[in-house]
Amino acid sequence: MKVIYPALVEQAIEELAAGQNVTLDYKAQVYQALIKDKIIDEFGLPTEYALKQGYVESITEKPDLEWDEFLSIYPIFEKCECAEFERINGFWEVTVDLQRKLMSNTFQAKLTNIEKAQIQEFLLGRQEAI
């Protein structure tokens, strides 16, 4: 069984491990430590304490962002062509082909945990490609 940890846990692991091989036990320890230290809740969401202390930054994608503003929130998309995006109802959306590529095992294998978290955050709440 593969355990999928929340984006903040994966980001913490990437920072702490600094390129070293990471075991599932280590990931579980980081997850538990972040909960114990009140950085995240049991669902992996940042706590009010973490936000107030500046340990976690809340980034909200607002409508009608310029392309450069969008990239400042999701720098992973600097690797993509602007033509693979379309602004719909004020928000940048990806083409179905790009969404499939982003979720493919081949593409995901080349990404850092932080880049994976950016994609996860971007796709959260967006309709999945059929």
C-alpha positions as CSV (number, residue, x, y, z in Angstrom):
1,M,0.0,0.0,0.0
2,K,1.3,3.4,-1.0
3,V,0.9,6.2,1.6
4,I,0.3,9.6,0.1
5,Y,1.2,12.4,2.5
6,P,-0.2,16.0,2.3
7,A,1.8,18.6,0.3
8,L,3.1,20.4,3.4
9,V,4.5,17.1,4.8
10,E,6.2,16.4,1.4
11,Q,7.7,19.9,1.4
12,A,9.0,19.6,4.9
13,I,10.5,16.2,4.1
14,E,12.2,17.6,1.0
15,E,13.7,20.5,3.0
16,L,14.8,18.3,5.9
17,A,16.2,15.4,3.9
18,A,18.1,17.6,1.4
19,G,18.3,15.0,-1.4
20,Q,18.8,11.9,0.8
21,N,16.8,8.7,0.4
22,V,13.7,8.9,2.6
23,T,12.0,5.9,4.2
24,L,8.3,5.6,5.0
25,D,9.2,5.6,8.7
26,Y,10.9,8.9,8.3
27,K,7.9,10.4,6.5
28,A,5.6,9.2,9.2
29,Q,7.9,10.8,11.9
30,V,7.9,14.1,10.1
31,Y,4.1,14.0,9.7
32,Q,3.6,13.2,13.4
33,A,6.1,16.0,14.4
34,L,4.3,18.6,12.3
35,I,1.0,17.7,14.0
36,K,2.6,17.6,17.5
37,D,4.2,21.1,16.8
38,K,0.8,22.4,15.7
39,I,2.1,23.2,12.2
40,I,-0.5,21.1,10.5
41,D,-3.7,19.3,11.5
42,E,-4.4,15.6,11.0
43,F,-5.5,16.3,7.4
44,G,-2.3,18.1,6.5
45,L,-3.8,21.6,6.5
46,P,-1.9,24.5,8.1
47,T,-3.1,25.5,11.5
48,E,-3.9,29.1,12.5
49,Y,-0.8,29.0,14.7
50,A,1.5,28.1,11.8
51,L,-0.1,30.8,9.6
52,K,0.2,33.5,12.3
53,Q,3.8,32.5,13.1
54,G,4.7,32.6,9.4
55,Y,5.8,29.0,9.3
56,V,3.3,28.4,6.5
57,E,2.3,30.9,3.9
58,S,-1.2,30.9,2.6
59,I,-1.4,31.6,-1.2
60,T,-4.7,32.2,-2.8
61,E,-5.1,32.2,-6.5
62,K,-7.2,35.3,-7.4
63,P,-9.1,35.8,-10.6
64,D,-7.6,37.8,-13.5
65,L,-3.9,37.2,-12.6
66,E,-1.4,38.1,-15.3
67,W,0.7,35.2,-16.6
68,D,3.7,36.3,-14.5
69,E,1.7,36.6,-11.4
70,F,0.3,33.1,-12.0
71,L,3.8,31.7,-12.4
72,S,4.9,33.3,-9.1
73,I,2.3,31.1,-7.4
74,Y,3.0,28.0,-9.5
75,P,6.6,28.2,-10.7
76,I,6.4,24.6,-11.9
77,F,4.5,25.9,-14.9
78,E,7.5,27.8,-16.2
79,K,8.4,24.4,-17.7
80,C,5.2,24.6,-19.8
81,E,4.2,26.6,-22.8
82,C,1.7,29.4,-22.2
83,A,-0.3,28.1,-25.1
84,E,-1.1,25.0,-23.0
85,F,-3.2,27.3,-20.7
86,E,-6.4,29.2,-21.2
87,R,-8.0,31.8,-19.0
88,I,-11.5,30.7,-18.2
89,N,-13.7,32.8,-15.9
90,G,-10.6,34.7,-14.9
91,F,-8.5,31.7,-13.9
92,W,-5.7,30.0,-15.8
93,E,-6.7,26.5,-16.7
94,V,-4.7,23.7,-18.4
95,T,-5.6,21.8,-21.6
96,V,-6.8,18.3,-21.2
97,D,-3.6,17.0,-22.8
98,L,-1.4,19.0,-20.3
99,Q,-3.4,17.8,-17.4
100,R,-2.9,14.2,-18.5
101,K,0.8,14.9,-18.9
102,L,1.1,16.5,-15.4
103,M,-0.5,13.4,-13.8
104,S,1.5,10.8,-15.8
105,N,3.9,8.7,-13.8
106,T,6.6,9.5,-16.4
107,F,6.3,13.3,-15.7
108,Q,5.8,12.9,-12.0
109,A,8.9,10.8,-11.6
110,K,11.0,13.8,-12.8
111,L,9.6,16.3,-10.2
112,T,10.7,17.3,-6.8
113,N,8.2,17.0,-4.0
114,I,7.7,20.7,-4.0
115,E,6.9,20.7,-7.7
116,K,4.4,17.8,-7.1
117,A,2.8,19.8,-4.4
118,Q,2.4,22.8,-6.7
119,I,0.6,20.6,-9.3
120,Q,-1.5,19.1,-6.5
121,E,-2.5,22.5,-5.2
122,F,-3.3,23.8,-8.7
123,L,-5.4,20.8,-9.6
124,L,-7.2,20.8,-6.3
125,G,-10.8,21.8,-6.9
126,R,-10.4,21.8,-10.7
127,Q,-12.4,19.4,-12.8
128,E,-10.4,16.3,-13.7
129,A,-9.9,15.6,-17.3
130,I,-12.1,12.8,-18.7
